[in-house]
Amino acid sequence: MNHRKEQFKKTLEYSLPWLFLALLLAYTYAKFFQHPYGFAWDPNGDVDRVFVNQEPALMVGDHLVQVGPLDWETFHADLRRTFFENVRPGETVPITVDRNGGRLTIPWQLPGFNQGELNDQLFSEWPLAYVFWLAGTLTLLFLRPKDDRWFLLSAFNFLTAAWLAVGGGASGFHIWNSALILRMAIWLSVPVYLHLHWVFPRPLGKLPPLLVVFGYVIALGLMIAQWFQLFSQDLYFLGFLIAIFGSFILLVAHAFRQPDTRRELRLLLLAVFFILIPIIILAVIQTYSGTSTRIGSLALLSFPLLPAAYLYAAYRRQLGGLEVRVNRLMSAYFFVILLGAVGLPLLAFSNRLFTAPDDTLVMGSLVALTTTVLSIWGFPAFQNFVERRWLGISLPSRNLQETYSSRITTSTSLHSLLQLLNDDVFPSLLIRQFVFLQVDKGTSKMLLASGVTDQLVPPKEAIPGLESLAGKYLPADQQGENRNYPWARLILPLHLGDELTGLWLLGRRDPDDIYSQGEIPILQSLANQTAIALSNILQTERLKAVYEANIDRYEQERRSIARDLHDSVLNQMAAMLMELDNTPLSPGFQEAYNTLAQRLREIVSDLRPPMLHYGLKPAFEELADNLMERSRDAISVVVDVESDDKRYGLNIEQNLYRIAQEACENAYKHAQANKILIHGKLNSQNIDLTIEDDGTGFDTEKGLRLDDMLANKHYGLIGMVERANLIGAEIAFQSIPNAGMRVHVKWHQSS
């Protein structure tokens, strides 16, 4: 049973394109050779084009009443009836028309094939049917996997091609039952369009099989009813609207529920935009300038963008080496349409404004010159936009070395360096598959990878063998020693002097997986720059870790000293005083004892603020009280901090407290401040803290670099900056001479 099913699917796969091609060819023949009537009419029966001059003549605006034995009402009601049935070219048929309120019968000689009607048919929508047919055939025969999306996208293109071919001229004349076939094709399009846009670009969810079957059965029933004309012939417009607007609603649902598909959806939106803009512009030109319909039909040149956009959005990752070429071809197509949308209105305006032949020639030359200049200067910028938005190329490939050198200096952490490589450098080089290994004393660590599974990442034992292949391009058909990692096309070492610090393994690359000999030295230069940056970052992180360890050890020592002073010295002093209770003490001794005990308690509080055990806000309030007590109220310290009593961890709270403490000490000891304000918000995820005073201040615009702070002996500021960096906080200083100092600290809870 399964074998028969597979055989049926294969037969359908290889026969379906040719069946639809036969349909397209048949109705294309009907369009050009089965109705050379010499005139055409609109759906209301009004003559809108006359191609052959006869006397008496038909005129545009005449309303058809009867052609031969067939009247208009019967023709309009029965989609199987056609005018000029069994009439040969050269024979005369009476045509009755309403003209200006009067009825007139015209003996019309059927002209047969004529140049005017041929030109009118040539400049129409019939080629679009073949574009959609080609898109459906490419999808069916070459794209994989053979899933629902594959089949529905093929059916979408074939059905669209069918109703374009049948409805493009033949259906209006009811030739070969074309009007009925048009309506049947649109009814079948309804479930196909909706089903496609449910699974495209990615399924919104699992559809119940019964619902799918029910939808197609209903469509089949409507097709059969349409063939027998059991309901209004105009009802198919409703089916068309359901198919179009239902598809649009489903695409909007994709955009909201699947944000990762928005890039593909943007492409479809852009294609629709470029399709509609020429149509609107040329329609306006035709309406207000009297331009012929032949020029208006140029708007149809933008329609092939639609099937191309669907194909690209669904299968761009399967294009392989063709992906970049297809992108650039589409961008060039977009640009040509954009130029046409700009140039045609200018040409139409000039033709209307200047009627003399010489003036028209001059204006045509100016329009051509303007188009050329726009192409020369505008296309590179447009291409750059396409590369950034579609190809993901963030850095200009022409100046990549210089750009990377300037960008890499701002990468002060390993995370920022890897992000620069992953988001900018490798995509700019169109490298889709890569591994970045860090090598350190015989061990290896994967820092970055894309397009490679864990099983394909080399272990440390493979490093010597890979290093021996460094700098050589390894084509797919000449892997040689690199049999274990055939995906790698180029291996680049990261050397710092004679020491190997890492390896780049570069694989699949658009458009053709080739790393030319001229590019390898450039890539090696980028690898060398990365080696230097990696070494500096790792050394900085080691120093930071050592400094952080020293800070922690320093805080532990302070806590240990505070504990010894409190538990030993102060307790022993209290015990000594108790032993002297019966001994008369001089007032001087008692005062000296109290002063010493108070000073020891202040030192203990500075070394280990006891209120920090209860949170930052109580600790700040205790800091303010102690500072005012020490200054004997010579300085006012106000704490205005909003807090939800959130605790942030000992390291965070301790360093924030020390920053506030240092800011207050600087204001008290060095800035001769009279008032200090500690204010801000302590939320569950964020801390926003400001310490400001009204002291002497200094010029922060000239002295906030590390060298300047060291030269000016601003060691307190340096300590605050280092503590902020340790906990990932942002700190800023704002001050001018004689206008006080403002220290602003912001910290955010990392995810």
C-alpha positions in Angstrom: 0.0 0.0 0.0 2.8 2.4 0.9 4.6 1.6 -2.3 1.6 2.4 -4.4 1.1 5.7 -2.4 4.8 6.7 -3.0 4.4 5.7 -6.7 1.3 7.9 -7.0 3.1 10.9 -5.3 6.1 10.5 -7.7 3.8 10.3 -10.7 1.9 13.4 -9.6 5.2 15.2 -8.9 6.6 14.7 -12.4 3.3 15.1 -14.2 1.7 18.1 -12.5 4.0 20.8 -13.9 3.3 19.6 -17.5 -0.4 19.3 -17.0 -0.5 22.9 -15.8 1.8 24.0 -18.6 -0.6 22.4 -21.1 -3.4 24.4 -19.6 -1.4 27.6 -19.8 -0.4 27.0 -23.4 -4.0 26.2 -24.4 -5.5 29.3 -22.9 -2.6 31.5 -24.2 -3.5 30.2 -27.7 -7.2 31.1 -27.0 -6.2 34.5 -25.8 -4.3 35.4 -29.0 -6.2 33.5 -31.7 -9.7 32.6 -30.6 -11.2 36.1 -30.2 -9.8 38.4 -32.9 -13.1 40.4 -32.8 -11.6 43.8 -33.5 -13.0 45.2 -30.3 -13.2 44.4 -26.5 -15.7 45.1 -23.7 -15.7 45.4 -20.0 -17.7 43.3 -17.5 -20.7 45.6 -17.8 -20.9 45.1 -21.6 -19.5 48.5 -22.5 -17.1 48.7 -25.4 -13.8 49.9 -24.0 -11.3 49.3 -26.9 -11.7 49.2 -30.7 -8.8 47.9 -32.7 -10.2 47.9 -36.3 -11.7 50.8 -38.2 -14.9 49.9 -40.1 -17.8 51.9 -41.3 -20.2 52.1 -39.7 -17.9 51.8 -36.6 -18.2 50.7 -33.1 -17.3 53.4 -30.6 -15.8 53.3 -27.1 -18.7 53.6 -24.6 -21.2 51.7 -26.7 -23.2 49.3 -24.6 -23.7 45.8 -26.2 -27.3 44.7 -26.5 -27.0 41.8 -28.9 -24.3 40.2 -31.0 -25.8 38.0 -33.7 -28.5 35.8 -32.2 -27.2 36.1 -28.6 -28.3 39.0 -26.4 -26.1 40.4 -23.6 -28.3 39.3 -20.7 -28.1 35.6 -21.9 -24.4 35.9 -22.5 -23.8 37.4 -19.1 -26.0 34.8 -17.3 -24.7 31.7 -19.0 -20.9 31.3 -18.7 -20.9 28.6 -21.4 -22.3 30.9 -24.1 -20.0 32.9 -26.3 -20.4 35.6 -29.0 -19.4 35.0 -32.7 -19.9 31.3 -32.3 -19.2 29.4 -35.6 -18.4 32.7 -37.3 -15.4 32.8 -39.6 -13.2 35.8 -40.2 -14.6 38.0 -43.0 -18.2 37.1 -42.3 -20.5 39.9 -41.1 -22.5 39.8 -37.8 -25.1 42.4 -36.8 -24.2 44.0 -33.4 -26.9 46.0 -31.6 -25.7 48.7 -29.2 -27.0 51.5 -27.1 -25.3 54.7 -28.0 -26.2 58.0 -26.3 -29.6 56.7 -25.3 -30.5 55.4 -28.7 -30.3 51.9 -30.2 -28.1 51.2 -33.2 -27.4 48.1 -35.3 -23.9 47.9 -36.8 -23.0 45.2 -39.5 -19.6 44.1 -38.1 -17.3 42.2 -40.3 -15.2 39.8 -38.1 -11.7 41.0 -38.9 -9.8 37.9 -37.7 -6.1 38.2 -36.6 -5.0 41.9 -36.5 -2.0 43.8 -35.3 -3.8 46.2 -33.0 -5.5 43.4 -31.0 -2.2 41.4 -30.9 -0.4 44.4 -29.4 -3.1 44.8 -26.8 -2.8 41.2 -25.8 1.0 41.2 -25.7 1.1 44.1 -23.2 -1.1 42.3 -20.6 -0.8 40.0 -17.7 -0.4 36.7 -19.6 3.4 36.3 -19.0 2.8 36.3 -15.2 1.1 33.0 -15.4 4.3 31.4 -16.7 6.3 33.1 -13.9 4.1 31.5 -11.3 4.2 28.2 -13.2 8.0 28.3 -13.2 8.1 29.1 -9.5 5.8 26.1 -8.8 7.9 23.8 -11.0 11.2 24.8 -9.3 9.6 24.2 -5.9 8.2 20.8 -6.9 11.2 19.4 -8.6 14.2 20.8 -6.8 13.3 22.1 -3.3 13.3 19.8 -0.2 12.1 18.5 2.2 8.9 17.2 0.6 6.6 18.4 3.4 3.3 20.2 3.5 4.9 23.5 2.9 6.7 22.1 -0.2 3.5 20.8 -1.7 1.3 23.8 -0.8 3.8 26.3 -2.2 3.8 24.4 -5.4 0.0 24.3 -5.5 -0.2 28.0 -4.6 2.0 28.9 -7.7 0.2 26.4 -10.0 -3.3 27.6 -9.1 -2.2 31.3 -9.3 -0.8 30.6 -12.8 -4.0 28.8 -13.8 -6.4 31.6 -12.9 -4.0 34.2 -14.4 -3.9 32.3 -17.7 -7.6 31.5 -17.8 -8.7 34.9 -16.6 -6.3 36.9 -18.7 -8.6 37.6 -21.7 -10.2 34.3 -22.5 -12.7 34.3 -19.6 -14.2 37.6 -20.5 -15.2 36.1 -23.8 -16.3 32.7 -22.3 -14.0 30.9 -24.7 -13.5 27.1 -24.0 -15.4 27.4 -20.7 -12.7 29.7 -19.4 -15.0 31.7 -17.2 -16.1 28.5 -15.3 -12.6 27.2 -15.0 -11.4 30.6 -13.6 -14.0 30.5 -10.9 -13.3 26.8 -10.1 -9.6 27.6 -9.8 -10.3 30.4 -7.4 -12.5 28.3 -5.2 -9.8 25.6 -5.0 -7.3 28.4 -4.2 -9.1 29.3 -1.0 -8.1 26.3 1.1 -4.7 26.1 -0.5 -3.9 29.7 0.2 -5.1 29.5 3.8 -3.4 26.2 4.4 -0.1 27.5 3.0 -0.1 30.6 5.1 -0.9 28.5 8.2 2.4 26.5 7.7 4.4 29.3 6.1 7.1 30.3 7.0 6.6 27.9 10.0 3.5 26.2 11.2 1.4 28.2 13.7 0.3 24.9 15.2 -1.0 21.4 14.4 -4.2 21.5 12.3 -6.8 18.8 13.0 -6.7 16.4 10.0 -10.6 16.4 9.9 -10.6 20.2 9.6 -8.1 20.1 6.7 -10.2 17.4 4.9 -13.4 19.4 5.6 -11.9 22.5 4.0 -10.9 20.8 0.8 -14.2 18.9 0.6 -16.1 22.2 0.8 -13.9 23.7 -1.9 -14.5 20.7 -4.1 -18.2 21.0 -3.6 -18.1 24.7 -4.5 -16.1 23.9 -7.6 -18.7 21.3 -8.8 -21.6 23.7 -8.0 -19.8 26.4 -10.0 -19.4 24.1 -13.0 -23.1 23.5 -13.0 -23.8 27.3 -12.3 -25.9 26.5 -9.3 -25.2 30.0 -7.7 -24.4 33.5 -8.7 -21.4 33.7 -11.0 -20.0 36.7 -9.1 -19.8 34.8 -5.8 -16.3 33.8 -6.6 -15.2 37.3 -5.7 -16.0 36.4 -2.1 -13.8 33.4 -2.4 -11.0 35.5 -3.8 -11.3 38.0 -0.9 -11.3 35.2 1.6 -8.1 33.7 0.1 -6.3 37.1 0.0 -7.3 38.7 3.3 -7.3 35.4 5.2 -3.7 34.9 4.0 -2.8 38.4 5.2 -4.3 37.8 8.6 -2.4 34.6 9.0 0.9 36.3 8.1 0.2 38.9 10.7 -0.4 36.1 13.2 3.0 34.7 12.3 4.6 38.1 12.9 3.1 38.3 16.4 3.5 34.7 17.5 6.8 33.9 15.8 9.1 36.9 16.0 12.0 34.9 14.5 10.1 34.7 11.2 9.7 38.5 10.8 12.7 38.7 8.5 11.0 36.5 5.9 7.7 38.4 6.4 9.5 41.7 5.9 10.7 40.4 2.6 7.1 39.6 1.5 5.9 43.0 2.7 8.8 44.7 0.7 7.9 42.7 -2.4 4.2 43.7 -2.1 5.3 47.3 -1.6 7.4 47.2 -4.8 4.5 45.6 -6.7 1.9 48.1 -5.6 4.0 51.3 -6.0 4.5 51.1 -9.8 0.8 50.1 -10.3 -0.4 53.1 -8.3 2.0 55.6 -9.9 1.3 54.4 -13.5 -2.5 54.4 -12.8 -2.2 58.0 -11.7 -0.2 58.8 -14.8 -2.7 57.1 -17.1 -5.6 58.9 -15.4 -4.2 62.5 -15.3 -1.9 62.5 -18.3 -3.8 60.4 -20.8 -0.9 58.0 -21.3 -1.8 54.8 -23.2 -2.7 51.6 -21.4 0.4 50.0 -23.0 2.6 52.1 -20.7 0.3 51.3 -17.7 0.9 47.6 -18.3 4.6 48.2 -17.5 3.5 48.0 -13.9 3.1 44.2 -14.4 6.9 43.9 -14.6 7.1 44.1 -10.8 4.7 41.1 -10.2 7.4 38.4 -10.6 8.7 39.6 -7.3 5.9 37.9 -5.5 6.6 34.2 -6.3 10.3 35.0 -6.1 9.8 36.4 -2.6 7.9 33.3 -1.4 10.5 31.0 -2.8 13.3 33.0 -1.2 11.6 33.3 2.2 10.8 29.6 2.4 14.0 28.1 1.1 16.8 30.7 1.1 18.9 28.5 3.4 18.8 25.7 0.8 20.1 27.9 -2.0 23.7 27.2 -0.8 26.2 28.9 -3.0 23.4 30.7 -4.9 22.0 32.5 -1.9 24.2 35.6 -2.3 23.7 35.7 -6.1 19.9 35.5 -5.7 20.0 38.3 -3.1 21.9 40.6 -5.3 19.8 39.7 -8.3 16.7 40.6 -6.3 18.2 43.8 -5.0 19.1 44.8 -8.6 15.5 44.0 -9.6 14.1 46.1 -6.8 16.3 49.0 -7.8 15.2 48.9 -11.4 11.6 49.0 -10.3 12.4 51.9 -8.0 14.1 53.8 -10.8 11.1 53.1 -13.1 8.7 54.3 -10.4 10.7 57.5 -10.2 11.5 58.0 -13.9 8.2 57.3 -15.5 6.3 60.1 -13.7 9.1 62.5 -14.8 8.9 61.3 -18.4 5.1 61.6 -18.4 5.2 65.1 -16.9 7.8 66.2 -19.4 5.7 64.9 -22.3 2.7 66.8 -21.0 4.6 70.0 -20.3 6.7 70.1 -23.5 5.0 69.2 -26.8 7.6 70.4 -29.3 9.8 67.5 -30.6 13.0 69.3 -29.6 11.8 69.9 -26.1 10.7 66.3 -25.7 14.1 65.1 -26.9 15.9 67.4 -24.4 13.6 66.3 -21.5 14.1 62.6 -22.4 17.8 63.1 -22.4 17.6 64.8 -19.0 15.5 62.0 -17.6 18.0 59.4 -19.0 20.9 61.4 -17.5 19.1 61.6 -14.1 18.4 57.9 -14.1 22.1 57.2 -14.9 23.3 59.4 -12.1 20.9 57.8 -9.7 22.1 54.3 -10.8 25.8 55.2 -10.3 25.4 56.9 -7.0 22.2 55.3 -5.6 22.7 51.6 -6.3 25.8 51.1 -4.0 23.8 52.6 -1.1 20.8 50.5 -2.0 23.0 47.4 -2.3 24.6 48.2 1.1 21.1 48.4 2.6 20.3 45.0 1.1 23.5 43.5 2.4 22.8 44.8 5.9 19.2 43.8 6.1 19.1 40.6 4.1 22.7 39.2 4.1 23.5 40.3 7.6 26.8 42.0 6.5 27.5 44.5 9.3 31.0 45.5 8.4 32.2 46.8 5.0 34.2 44.0 3.4 36.4 46.4 1.5 37.9 48.0 4.6 37.3 45.1 7.0 40.9 45.1 8.4 40.9 48.8 9.3 37.3 48.6 10.6 38.0 45.5 12.7 41.1 47.2 14.2 39.1 50.1 15.3 36.2 48.0 16.6 38.4 45.5 18.4 39.9 48.2 20.7 36.4 48.7 22.2 36.1 45.0 23.0 37.1 45.1 26.6 35.6 41.7 27.6 35.6 38.2 26.1 31.9 38.4 25.6 32.1 41.6 23.5 35.0 40.2 21.4 33.1 37.0 20.6 29.9 39.0 19.9 31.9 41.2 17.4 33.2 38.1 15.6 29.8 36.3 15.6 27.5 39.2 14.7 29.8 41.3 12.5 33.1 39.9 11.3 32.2 36.4 10.1 28.8 37.4 8.6 30.6 40.2 6.7 32.9 37.6 5.2 29.8 35.5 4.4 31.2 32.7 6.6 28.3 30.6 7.8 30.2 27.8 9.5 33.0 28.3 12.0 34.6 27.3 15.3 36.9 29.4 17.5 39.1 27.3 19.8 41.2 28.7 22.6 44.4 26.8 23.2 46.2 27.1 26.5 49.1 24.8 27.6 47.9 21.7 25.8 44.2 22.2 26.6 41.5 23.5 24.3 38.2 25.3 24.9 35.5 26.2 22.4 34.8 29.9 22.6 32.5 30.3 19.6 30.8 28.0 17.0 28.1 28.3 14.3 26.7 25.7 12.0 28.7 22.9 13.6 27.5 20.3 16.0 29.5 19.4 19.1 30.6 16.1 17.5 32.4 18.1 14.8 34.4 20.3 17.2 38.0 19.0 17.4 39.3 17.8 20.8 42.7 18.9 22.2 44.3 15.8 20.8 43.6 17.0 17.2 45.2 20.4 17.7 48.7 19.4 16.4 47.3 17.8 13.3 45.1 20.8 12.6 48.0 23.3 13.2 50.0 21.4 10.5 47.2 22.3 8.0 47.0 25.9 9.0 46.9 28.5 6.2 45.9 26.0 3.4 42.7 26.1 1.5 41.1 22.6 1.8 38.6 22.0 -1.0 35.8 19.5 -0.5 37.2 17.1 -3.0 40.9 17.3 -1.8 40.6 16.9 2.0 43.7 14.7 2.3 44.8 14.7 6.0 41.7 16.5 7.1 39.4 13.6 6.8 38.2 13.8 10.4 36.8 17.4 9.9 35.8 17.5 6.2 33.6 20.5 6.8 36.6 22.8 7.5 37.8 24.7 4.4 40.4 26.9 6.1 42.3 26.6 9.4 44.0 29.7 10.8 46.3 29.7 13.9 46.1 32.5 16.5 49.8 33.1 17.5 51.1 35.5 20.1 54.8 35.4 19.4 55.7 31.7 19.2 52.8 30.6 21.4 49.7 29.2 19.9 46.7 30.7 21.7 43.8 29.5 19.5 42.5 28.2 16.1 39.9 29.4 13.7 38.2 26.6 11.7 36.3 28.2 8.9 33.8 26.1 6.9 30.8 26.8 4.6 31.0 30.1 3.0 28.7 31.9 0.5 28.5 31.9 -2.4 30.8 29.0 -3.3 32.8 27.8 -0.3 36.0 29.2 -1.8 38.8 31.0 0.2 41.0 32.5 -2.4 44.8 32.8 -2.0 44.5 36.6 -2.0 42.0 36.5 1.0 43.9 34.0 3.2 46.6 36.7 4.3 43.7 39.1 5.1 41.9 36.5 7.2 45.2 35.6 8.9 45.7 39.3 9.8 42.3 39.3 11.4 43.2 36.1 13.3 46.5 37.8 14.5 44.6 40.8 15.7 42.1 38.6 17.5 45.0 36.7 19.2 46.4 40.0 20.6 43.0 41.1 21.7 42.2 37.7 23.3 45.6 37.8 25.1 44.9 41.3 26.4 41.4 40.5 27.5 42.5 37.3 29.3 45.3 39.1 31.0 42.9 41.9 32.1 40.5 39.4 33.4 43.3 37.7 35.4 44.3 41.0 36.9 40.7 41.8 37.6 40.3 38.5 39.3 43.5 39.1 41.4 42.3 42.6 42.3 38.8 41.3 43.2 40.5 38.6 45.4 42.6 41.3 47.1 39.4 43.4 47.7 37.7 40.4 49.2 40.8 39.6 51.3 41.0 43.3 52.4 37.3 43.2 53.4 37.9 40.0 55.3 40.8 41.5 57.1 38.8 44.6 58.0 36.0 42.3 59.4 38.6 40.4 61.3 40.2 43.5 62.8 36.8 44.9 63.6 35.8 41.7 65.3 39.1 41.7 67.4 38.6 45.3 68.4 35.0 44.7 69.4 35.3 41.3 71.0 38.8 41.8 72.6 39.9 45.4 73.1 36.5 47.0 73.9 35.5 44.1 76.1 38.8 44.2 78.0 38.5 47.9 78.4 34.9 47.5 79.8 36.2 44.8 82.2 39.1 47.0 83.3 36.6 49.8 84.1 34.5 47.5 86.1 37.5 46.5 88.3 38.1 50.2 88.9 34.6 50.8 90.1 35.7 51.1 93.7 38.7 53.2 92.9 38.2 57.0 92.6 38.8 58.1 89.0 39.9 61.5 88.0 37.6 63.4 85.6 40.5 63.5 83.1 40.9 59.7 83.1 37.1 59.2 82.7 37.0 61.6 79.7 40.0 60.1 78.1 38.5 56.6 78.6 35.2 57.6 77.0 36.9 59.3 74.1 39.0 56.2 73.4 36.1 53.9 73.6 34.0 56.1 71.3 36.9 56.3 68.8 37.3 52.5 68.8 33.6 52.1 68.2 33.8 54.5 65.2 36.7 52.5 63.8 34.8 49.2 64.3 31.8 50.7 62.5 34.0 51.9 59.6 35.7 48.5 59.3 32.4 46.5 59.6 29.2 48.6 59.4 26.8 46.6 61.6 23.7 47.9 59.9 24.8 46.5 56.6 23.5 43.2 57.9 20.0 44.7 57.6 20.3 46.2 54.1 21.7 49.1 52.2 19.2 51.7 53.4 19.9 51.2 57.1 23.6 51.1 56.4 23.4 54.5 54.6 21.4 55.9 57.5 24.0 54.7 60.0 26.8 56.1 57.8 25.0 59.5 57.9 24.6 59.4 61.7 28.2 58.5 62.3 29.6 61.2 60.0 27.4 63.9 61.6 28.4 62.7 65.1 32.1 62.7 64.1 31.8 66.3 62.7 29.9 67.4 65.8 27.0 68.4 63.4 29.3 70.6 61.3 28.1 68.8 58.2 24.5 67.7 57.4 24.0 64.3 55.8 20.5 63.6 54.5 19.4 60.1 53.3 16.5 60.0 50.9 16.5 56.4 49.5 13.4 54.5 48.3 13.8 50.8 49.0 11.6 47.7 48.8 14.0 45.9 51.3 15.5 43.8 48.6 18.8 42.1 49.4 21.4 42.0 46.7 24.2 39.8 48.0 27.1 40.6 50.3 29.6 41.5 47.5 27.1 44.0 45.8 26.0 45.6 49.0 29.5 45.8 50.4 31.0 47.6 47.3 28.0 50.0 47.0 28.4 50.9 50.6 32.1 51.5 50.2 31.4 53.8 47.2 29.0 55.8 49.2 31.3 55.9 52.2 34.2 57.1 50.1 32.1 59.8 48.4 31.0 61.1 51.9 34.5 60.9 53.3 35.9 62.9 50.3 33.1 65.6 50.8 33.9 65.8 54.5 37.7 65.7 54.5 38.7 67.3 51.3 35.8 69.3 49.8 34.8 71.2 53.0 31.2 70.4 52.2 28.4 71.7 54.5 25.7 69.3 53.2 25.7 65.8 51.7 22.6 64.2 50.1 22.3 60.4 49.5 19.3 59.7 47.4 18.0 57.1 44.9 16.0 54.0 44.4 16.7 50.4 45.5 14.5 48.2 43.5 14.4 44.4 43.1 16.3 44.5 39.8 17.9 47.9 39.7 19.9 50.3 41.9 20.1 54.0 41.1 22.1 55.8 43.7 23.4 59.4 43.8 25.7 61.1 46.4 26.1 64.8 46.0 27.6 67.6 48.1 28.0 71.4 48.1 31.8 71.3 48.5 34.6 72.8 46.5 34.5 70.3 43.7 37.0 70.1 40.8 37.0 70.0 37.0 35.9 66.5 36.1 36.1 67.3 32.4 39.9 67.4 32.6 40.6 64.8 35.3 38.6 61.6 34.9 41.0 59.5 32.9 43.0 56.9 34.9 46.3 58.6 34.3 44.9 62.0 35.2 43.3 60.7 38.4 46.6 59.1 39.4 48.6 62.2 38.6 46.1 64.4 40.7 46.1 61.8 43.5 42.4 61.1 43.3 42.9 57.7 44.8 39.4 57.7 46.3 37.8 58.2 42.9 39.9 55.4 41.4 38.8 53.1 44.2 35.1 53.9 43.5 35.6 53.2 39.8 37.3 49.9 40.5 34.6 48.8 43.0 31.8 49.7 40.5 33.6 47.7 37.8 33.9 44.7 40.1 30.1 44.4 40.4 29.2 45.5 36.9 27.9 48.9 37.9 28.1 52.2 36.0 29.6 55.1 37.8 29.8 58.8 36.7 31.3 61.9 38.3 30.0 65.4 37.7 31.6 68.4 39.2 32.9 71.9 38.5 35.1 74.0 40.8 33.2 75.6 43.7 30.0 73.9 42.7 30.1 70.6 44.6 30.4 67.0 43.5 27.9 64.5 42.2 28.5 60.7 42.1 25.9 58.6 40.2 25.9 54.8 40.4 23.6 52.5 38.4 23.5 48.8 38.8 21.2 46.3 37.1 20.5 42.7 38.1 22.0 40.4 35.3 19.8 37.6 34.0 
